[in-house]
Amino acid sequence: MPELAGRVADSFELRVREHEERWLSPLAVRSYETRGRAREEEPCRLRTPFQRDRDRIVHSKAFRRLRNKTQVWIDPLHDHFRTRLTHTLETTGISRGVARALALNEDLVEGIGLGHDLGHTPFGHTGEAALGEQLRGHFGRSFRHNEHSLRVVNVLERDGRGLNLTAEVRDGILHHTGEELPETLEGKIVRIVDRVAYINHDIDDAVRAGVLSQGELPQEEIELLGTTGARRIDCLVHDLVEESHAAGDIRQSDEVGAAMLSLRDFMFERVYLGPHTRTQHEQARDVIGRIFQHLVEGGESADHITDYIAGMTDRFALTYAENL
């Protein structure tokens, strides 16, 4: 496109390549050495492939819907409770900081971080479990939000054309949870930081909601990691950076990693699936069950039902169920 030619555009890729050779670790993915996209397309002259992925995700409908998807509490009225969107932004911000400290590719980390939860259901962990139960009972299939996040970017966005993201971003989105690890160090950062972020901000929200008090938190883990969310995140990030740098891989120390997983188990027992939120769990299962049954009786396919329900916001699902 000659009309877009200019000094900056003409030299952009060369300057990025030179900068990355000077700055990035040998272990980092280079922006112009991506394994490519499913469909070839003309490159952007002022953005790297991973920067284009970031922009496509941010401009997607699925990304905008995250602001009305719950993290823990259904359709929270309190202004300061986290949502799936704020969790995504916190995860991405922390991940970029880790990537920068390790001289890895921040743009790749950002694309993975912003896209990792695009396929999450309404109603958080409970919604994901409820949709999975319905799918197993009616169609003998499972639901995992990481797999659905990949379906969102591969197929559902842009009216079925998908976002055509790079292989590295798609791999990081798919493997941010589950048994298989991401292929890149940048993807492994998001996988660990996702937990760092949600464990600590969910503790903060649970205390704010009165579901937990500071004194109920596991004291041994709190003494090791820190008494506030900010201190715990700082401790976890420093440990992650130092251990990863020494290992040439993305890892935590045994002691700190075990403490973080212990806090995660505590949160699942007391908050995510605990007695204080049981009423909300029952409400979420009831809403998703009624919507699912209505769509099954209407003859909809398993794929259509999954795509439709997983794409709902909390508020939309509640209103839909009320109107049945």
ABEGO torsion letter per residue (X at the ends): XAAABEAAAAAAAAAAAAAAAAABBAABBBAAABAEBABBBBBBAABBAAAAAAAAAAABAAAAAAAABBAABBGBABAABBBAAAAAAAAAAAAAAAAAAAGBBAAAAAAAAAAAAAABBBGEAAAAAAAAAAAAAAAGBBBBAAAAAAAAAAAABGGGAEAGBBAAAAAAAAAABEABBBABAAAAAAAAAAAAAAAAAAAAAAAAAGABBAAABBAAAAAAAEABAAAAAAAAAAAAAAAAAAAGBBBBBAAAAAAAAAAAAAAAAAAAABAAAAAAAAAAAAAAAAAAAAAAAAGBBAAAAAAAAAABBAAAAAAAAAAX
